[in-house]
Amino acid sequence: MISVAPFIIFLVGAGLVAITNGRLRDVLAVATPVVAAANLLFLDGQADMHARLFGYDLTLVHADRLSMLFGWLFTLATFIALIYGLHRPTKLEQVAGLTYAASTMGAVFAGDLLTLLLFWEGLGLTSVFLVLARRTAEAERAAMRYLLLQVISGLLMIAGIVALMTQGDSLTMDPFELEGLAAWLIFLALGVKAGFPLLHNWITDTYPEATETGTVMMSALTTKTAIYCLARLFPGTEILIYIGATMTLFPIFYAVIEDNLRRVLSYSLINQLGFMICGIGIGTELAINGAVSHAFAHVLYKSLLFMSMGAVLFRTGKISATELGGLYRTMPKTTVLCIIGAASISAFPLFSGFVAKSMVMSAALKEGYEWIWIALLFASAGVLHHAGIKIPFFAFFGHDSGMRPKEAPKSMLIAMAIAAAFCIGIGCFPALLYQYLPYPVTYEPYTFEHVLVQLQLLLFAALCFVVLRVTKLEPPERSGVNLDAEWTYRWLLPILVRIGRNTLEALAVPVKSAATQSINGIVGLAMRWNGPQGFFARDPVMSSASLAVVIVFALVLIVHLVRGN
């Protein structure tokens, strides 16, 4: 069979969903990723599809093992999210979700930077509607801030591509050396979407404000598209090791003190991205395999956790740790599914996180990055604390909030069950994932040493949580706003703009005064000689001639100045 460009399937699906209603619309929405999966089955793993736009040759599809794996991942994530969204389907969410998925698929299979740019811009423009669909004032403000950061990322990408074109360099999706302005601009463009330190706040600002379905889709697609691009364009770039290690560490402290559980998961997402970026920076086959497999596993268990918190939000209208608790009584299925996601992200043996994350850590130790390995080990313990324990404990156990909501709707439970099945399946049978990784895998996760070390780490992390709770040394859960790097552009930047404006206004006063005096002097001189009482006004002929001479002289002077410039 002949396949088509994967993004086309999602665009056609979005168009059909836009012109239909009711049950048919829901069926078409869920069927679109199924058709897309069938299309991927017949996509040649080495195929290229080309097009020509504005005189440029574009490679719309370049398929290899790396792009195919992410293509399957994004198709699966979209399918799960669309099923999850059937609890309260809206045309805006479904159309935005499908066009958003089309953008991610286009970016993943792009064979050149111009094609990547087209879909890179589409990522931000389509996903912003998943935030606006919540229709709250907070969501609207977060959406505008989110869009601003996405536009900045796009502008950096454009500037980098233009710089490459002026240098006559190739625009193919081949690895870069991080040298020169063009490479740095593209690197920063990817860094915005990947949530690099100081550029990460759009994640914690936007994800908690999106709809239940929107948060699931955004957590799965945007940042992982950036991870794919980093793996494609900057493998083995050493600075990524230290950027990734930093990303694994600082979110832990924010997640511990955060009250909003969806924001806790957003900080946890940044922490997990750090493991992937660190693996890409190491750049060996083992490290790249680890980063890619971790991305695959992370999409599934993070989606599961966001879905469980979305179900809580849908049934209770609340998402703060201080307001929740005791929900296991009436939401037992959601509780169990959430615990599976928590066990996966914490890398318990027999769950997906265990067989993926450990590859990056093993690569760091093997390549002599002992301090990085220690940082990743500490970060792994922190993950158990804020995501593995805090999320299910405060939402479903903890103190009794007195709320007795209904169990999550069936569509939510089905979507969560699919994600949970993959978390357990990959954890128990890692070869199911390993066989599709970019490089051949010889790594064996279930060795006695690895299992023992990981269980010791998890048990001591759990013990630490219990001790801190019993001794009341753990920061208490309280509602509030925690200042992060966003302070620089939401508080400091407006102050700097105001100071700059006042300074310019102060400088403008003497300039304006001097200009006014000069103009008045010139007008006075002209009136003395050419005014009604002036020298040339005494003779009408002389007055007209002098006026004509002045006009001609002024025109000649202007032409001379223009041509001289």
Steps between C-alpha positions, in 0.01 A plus 500: 500500500600863442509716810461877523680758712393421859392858579247495216293232675458722805422811294230314305362364827490851648311625193242222524453559872451872435203442265323228699321485833378259766601138518638498146744776590626303802545186291694689232722661764598168660527323163752752365804375700394141421514577127828684559642188667397287202672752273821471705495123453554547128744789523839390377755540775740664252247690288515869409215715368579833335311815405588843361386823665597855398796369308632284783517121500345363818537149635159450658575147618831348598441170677759310700498308828507815715219681322289184472522434875388854583232477233356192667528664841314817399231303319441286810499803731246680279277193493504472879434872549207505257337203675558673832332814367174322420380573854422853385577526128512844343565575135765759588706252701470222244589716199782674688629165628509343154668798334744510791578132442543574128762763588693258720494229234615746237787614722608144580511390136642828364808439288628858497493806722255697285243222528571479873441875529153477344386241753697657785285811467191282475575340837452823690210636296289185528576401860408842640133419429521206741567755771239751384241221487479505878338846471626654823676832552808322638511271196477796261790680668709182511421436132627843399822455698539153349447633149760772558766242593407281202531798265842576645603140435379530142686827444821345631450208262441736205809705586712186522378367165557838332853507642564153356366604162720811486801281578401258224476210746274199457149505647471124539417349838855391569688541830647843576813604679402764752717762335401827338196721527267281292554188710451692825177661378352164402626348825321769704184460291494133597588592857189713542274210409712250693470705820866589557568668837368860504295417190285239673224703661259474210459135600405565863297805398298344216445131573304554823267746322415289194196273480527146635553364148717792390747445782535132408570578134739788569700301754543225242580692182667842520802429720555155346512656154782717632670193647480331161654804328782517755571131446498556125701825482721518812594148618819493702494875576666503841326810634175303487635269770520784750176662383324167542650436843386843615150430371483178699584677826339840547136396424511259794502782754218688330290184470539427872355838606241534222132462594343472154540133406494564126781751550687237705479272198618785276814541710539124496479509121795742487692266730440208264594704194835556669578126487428493126707813426787364707495178295500695174797700625699187582430392145608135505276231353401385848425858610295585190306175534441588865380852420263378229361209702456731798306743279274216387439375853462851638223597259297203619544525877489879509181493293361246746578727797359809329189303403445385857531857629275617218238248614527636855464857372202402285316329785586738786588829333809514724865416444680631810664258742356698791144449374516136392535168682305186571378461141599134484167419664293598197766507225683167556569428132653842444706449815646169378578642155667803656717274718611311186608830347677594824684168511605544137640850542680388817668219300378208708606164351237353264389849397606696192712764672734234637602366158539844336646752744775263617656494152587870524647457848705200390631697201604789727694266728654314208627823338661625820242757608491386864372830638224507240407147600478607865277794401273270299487257792395779736243618245358148477443496874332839477263373231367236739436769760308757294342286227509145622365573849372857523256482207306185599538565874352849512238441230362165610620442857643751746236681703133440425368799305144380547437497124335190354510553121398242243755277332658642185294469178548186292690676222751631753542157659549332160768750398678464834480121480665502155787713628533285812514183290791642301677604821483148636555327165818691420623455856453124492605448137751775413592330173166618363644853509871429461457343155382834355774721649744679266795272580531129582445439872722275707400657831340272758293690761412206725835421651527421871720804564270743320183369664659504845637854466170633370294335773736636766468848353122482492470360852727765650314775310170367632646480852615860469147608409355317801760644740444853375123460535521354851750756626311780321822619337349483153374838369126515572258504210360850465338693222717776355716621213858378480736739321700340220707628207184657361560777755744650251242558229178534699631746761850624422453550126202739534703704751794522259268603218348772719845629599610503137190687391544763774866542407418554134230749590747690721759507219237613252424825689827685422507360145146623443583842646809539279306395191222744578744787546672419170172488311383827655829668402472384140137613478590841651781550250272411212233739621755784534593475134186355338215587739236770438731764652822345372759645265391305191129576558553865407509406128243237385722382213806462723288329768369235256841444345670459838234255613550295183877502552457379859270217390730389216803513730319287758406241235854485365634457853258218572585317173870538571463358850292205381740410218798548729355244746 
